[in-house]
Amino acid sequence: MLQTIINSLDDGLALIDGYGALLLVNQGLAQFYALPPDELIGRHWRDLWQFESPMFAQAIDKGLNFSGREGLVCNGVLRIFDIQIFPLLGEASERQVVIHLVDVTERLRFQELVIQNERLAATGRLAAIIAHEVNSPLQAIQNFLYLAGSDNNEERTTYLAMIEEEIDRIGALIRRLLDVQRPDDSAVRRIDMNTLITKVVTLTSTTLQRSRVTLQSELSFDSLWVVGRNDELTQVLLNLFLNALDAMPHGGTIAVRSLHRAATAADLPQPLLPTQIALIEIADTGHGIPAEVMPHIFEPFYTTKKSGSGLGLAISSQIVEQHSGRLSAHNNAPVGALFRIVLPLAEPDLNET
C-alpha cells in the first residue's frame, strides 16, 4: 500500500544509501527520465543528477538536510526542480538519504507568461496615456500650420516658433517614455528610486491634471540606491499610480513620499539589522480598501473592478519580494488607500553623488 501511494505521486522520490546508490525510486521520478524504476535502482545518483550547486551534492554525500531550486537535465531537456534532501536516522554505516523533487518548470513558465501579459497590459495603458498626450500638441501644430499660411510675416514667425515648441514638447515626452522603458532595463543594476519615481510622475503628469488629481511629492533629499531591474520596479510604481487614479474617478490627491531609515523586524521578510531601507509610500484620497477585500488584495485574479485581470497588485508584490523587499496595503487616514514599498538599500558607491 505504501509503495502504491508513493508511486501515485507526481513528485519524484528516491532513497539513496551511504555509498550513493539508489535503493528506491518511485514512478514519478522515473517518468522524468522515461525509464521504468527498476532500471534506475542500483545506479549512482551522480549518473542522474549533475548539480551546479555543490551544496546539493554535499547534502546527499554527508546526509544533511537541505532544500533549494536547481536546474537538471532530463532526457536532454533542462527542467527546474524544487529539491528537498533529508537523512533517515540510523547508524553511520547504514545512512540513507531521501531526495524529493518537484518539477516546477511549467509553473515558472506560466508565472513568467502571466507577468509578461500583465506588463503588456500596463504598457497598453501607458500607450493610451502617451497617445492622448501626443495628440494635443499635434492638434496645436496643425492649427498653427494653418495660421502660418497668413501673409503677415510677423505672425508667420510667431506661429512657426509655437510649432517648434510643440515639436520639442513631443520630443521631450518620447524621451521620458524611453527613459522609463529602456531596452536593457531587464539587467540588474543600481537604481535611484527617487529618479525612478520622478520619471513615472513626469510621464503621468498630464493624465493627473486631466483627471483633476493633485500630486503631492515629498522625496528624500538623499538618493535611494537599490539593486534591481529598472523595468520591473517601474512596472510596480506605474501600477500603483494607475490604481490610485482608478480609485479617484472624480479627482483627488495622490501623495508620494520616500525616505530611508534603519530596517525593523516589521519591514523586511528576513531583516538583517541594522540594514538600511528605502521606504516609498503612495497614498490616494479615494474610497479606500474595504475590510473584506484587504486579506485578498495581493491574491492573483482577485479584483473589485468591472474590468481588469486582478494581477497588477499580485505581480507588483511578487516583483518587490524578488527584490528582497515587501509591498503592503493600508487604509489611509482619514480617507483613501496607502501602499508602502520597502526595499533594502544598496551598499554605498563612492563614485555616486
N, C-alpha and C positions, 0 to 999 in steps of 0.2 A: 504493500500500500504506500509506504514511504517513497519507494522508487517510482511508483506511478505519479505521485504528487510532484516529485522533483522533475520528472520528465515532462510534466504538463506545463511547466513554467516556460515563458518565452525568454526569460533571462538565462544567461549561461552560468553554470555551476561546475566547479571541478574541485576534486580533493587531491592534494599533492603530498607525497611523502617527503621525508627528510633528505632524500637524495635528489629530489626534483622531478621524480616520475609521477605521471598522472595515474592515480588509483581509481578514480571515479569521474565520469564525465556525463552530464545529463544531455538530453536530446536537444535542448535549446542551444547549448554551446556547440554541439556537433553540427547543427544546422548552419552556423556561421561559416563552417568550412566545407559544407556539402558532403560530409562523411558520416558514416554510422559511428556511434560512440565507441564500439569495440575497436575500431581502427586507431582511435586516439589513446586508449588506455595503454599504459606502459611507456609511452613516448615521454621524452624530457620536455618540461614546459617551455624551454628556450626554443624548441623546434616550432612552437606555435606563436610565441609572443616575443617580439623584439621591442622592448620598452625603450623609448627615448630617455625617459627619466630613470636614472639608476636607482632612485629610491624605491620604485616598484620591485625591481629585481632584488634589492637588499631585503625588502619586507618578506618576499617569498623564501629566499635562501635562509634568512635568520628567524623566520616565524614571527614577524612583527605585525601589529595592527597598522593598517594604512588604508587610505581612501583618496581618490582623486579621479581626474579625467585624462584619458590618454587615447591617442590615435593608433590603431592597429590595422595591419593589412590582412584581410581575409579573402582568400581566393583572388589575389591581385587587386582588390578594391580596398581603399582606405576607409575605415569606419571609425566612428568616435564612440568610446565606451566610458561610462561611469563605472569605476572599478573599486571594489572593496576586498581587502585581504585581511583575514584574521586567523590566528592559530587555534588548533584544538589542543586542549591541555593534555599533558602526558609526559612520559619520560623523554629526555632529550633524544635518545636513540629512536623513539617512536614518534618523533614530532611530525605532525601533519598540519597542512595549511589549506584553508578553504579560500577559493577565489570566486568572487561573484561579479559577473559582467553584465551591464545593462546597456544595450545598444541605443544610443541617443542621437544617432546620425540624422534620421528623418525628422525627429523633433527639433533639432537645431536648424535644419534646413527650413522647416516650417516657420520657426520663430524668425529666422532671417528674412523669409519671404513676407511675413506679416509686418516686420519692421520696415522693409523696403516699401511695401504698399502704403503704410501709414506716412512714410517720408514723402512718397509721391503725392499723397493727399494733401499734406502740409504744403508741399511745393505748388500744388494746384491752387490752393487758397492764396499763397503768396503771389502766384502769377496773376490771379484776378486783381489783387491789390495793385500790382505793378501796371497791369493793363489800364486800370482806371486812372492811375496817376500819370501815365504817359499820355493818355487820351486828352487830358486837359491842356497841356502845352501844345499838343499837335493841333487842337482846335484853335488855340490862340495864334499859332503860326499861320494857319490857313486864313484867319481873319486879317492878320497883319499883311500877308502877301496880297490879299485883295485890296487893302487900303493903300499898300505901297504902289499900286498902279496909278496913283494920283499924279497929276502933272507938277505938283508942288514939290520941288527938290528937297526943301527943308523937312516937310512931312515925311517924304520918302526915306530920308536918312534916319528920322526918328523911328519909323516903323521897322526898318532894317535892323536897327540897334535892338529893338524889342524882340525881333525874331532871333537874333543872336543870343539874347538872354534866355529865351525859351529853349533853344537848342542846347545851351550849356546846362540848363536845368534837367533836360532828358539825359544828357551825358553823365551828370552827377548821380542821377537816380540809378542808371545802369551800373556805374562804378560801385555804388553802395551795394547793389544786388550781387555783383561779382565778388565783393569783399566778404559777403556772408556765405556765398556758395562757391568757394574755390574748388577747382578740380582735385587738388591734393589735400582736401580737408579731412580725408579719412586717415591721414597719418597722425600718430600720437606725437604730440609736441607740447611745449609750454604755451599756455594761453592766458591772457589777461582777461578775467571775467568782466571787468569794468568796460574794457574796449568792446567786448562782445555784446554786452548789454546796450551800450551806446549805439552800435551798428543796428541792432534789431529795433531799438526805439526810433532811430532816424528813418529806417526803412518803412516803419508803420506810422510815422508821424502824421502824414496827410489823412490816412484812414482814421486815426484817432480824432482828428479835427472834424472830419466829415461825420463821424458818429457822435459828435458832441461829447467826447471824452477828454477830460483834462488829465495831463500827466504830471505827477509829482515825482521828482527824482532826487534821491539822496544817496549818492555813491561815495564809497570810501575814498578818502584823499589818496591813500596809498594804492598801488596796483595790487590786484588779487591774482597772483600767478598760480595756475593749477596745471596738472599734466592730464591731457586728454585729447579727444578728437573734436576739432572745431565744428564739423558739420553736425555731429550728434548733440553737442551742447547747444548749438544754435537751434536745432530742432526742439529741444526742451524749452528754451526761452520763448521761441515763436509759438509753441503750443499753449504755453501759459498766458501769453499776451492775447492770443486769439480767443482762448476760453474766457478770459476776463471781458473781452469785447462782447462775446456772445451773452454773457451774464448781465449786460447793461444795454438792452436794446433801445432804451430811451435816454442814453447818456449817463455820465457819472464820472468817476475818478479812478485812475489806476495809479497806485503809489509803488514805486520800485526803490528798494534800499539795498545797499551792500555794505559789508564791513568785515573785518577779520578780528578774530579773538582766539583764545585757547579753547580747545575742544573739551566738552564734558561728556560724561557717560551716556547722556541722552542724545548726543549729536550724531555720532557715527555708529555703524553696526558693530565694529570692533575697534574702539578708540585706543590709540596708543598715546596716552597722555604723556607730556603736555603738547600734543600735536596742535598746530595752528590750523584753523579752518577758515574758509571763505563762506560767508553767510549771505545768501541773496533771498530777499523777500519780495513777492509780487502780490499786492492786495488790490481788491476792487470794492466798489460800493454797490454790488449787485444784490441778488436775492439770497446769497449765502448758500450753505450746504445743509440740506435737511438732515436731521438726526438719523433717519433710516437709510440715507444714502452714504453717510460718512464711512461706515465699515466696508463698503464695496467700491469706494471711489477709485481705487487703483486696480480693480479687477478687470481683466480683459473682457471686452464686448459688453460691459455694463455701462449704460448711458441713459440719461433722462431727456436727451434731446430728441426731437422729432426726426432729425437726420443726423447721421454720423455713425462711425464704426464702433465707438466705445473703446478705441485702442489708444487714443492720444495720451491720456494720463498713465495708462498701464505701461506703455512703451517709454514714456518720459521717466517714470520711476525706475524701470529696468536700466535705462541708459545711465541714470545718476548712480545706481548701485554698481554698475560696471566700472564707474569711475571712483569706486570706493567711498561713495557718498550716500546721502539719504534725501529723499523728497517726501515732504509731509504736507498734509492739508489741515486747515483750521478755519473756524469761523472767526471773522474779524469784527471786533467791537467798534462801533455799535452795529454796523451792517456790513454785509459782504463776506467774501472769502479771502483767505490768505494762504498762499503756497510758499513754503520755505525750502530752499535748496541749500544743503550743507555739503561742501567739498573740502577734502584736505588740501592745504596749501602746499605748493611745491617748495623744494629746498631753494634758498636764495641763490641767485646767479649774479655775481659781481659785475657781469657785463651788461646787466639790465638796469635801467634807471626808471 
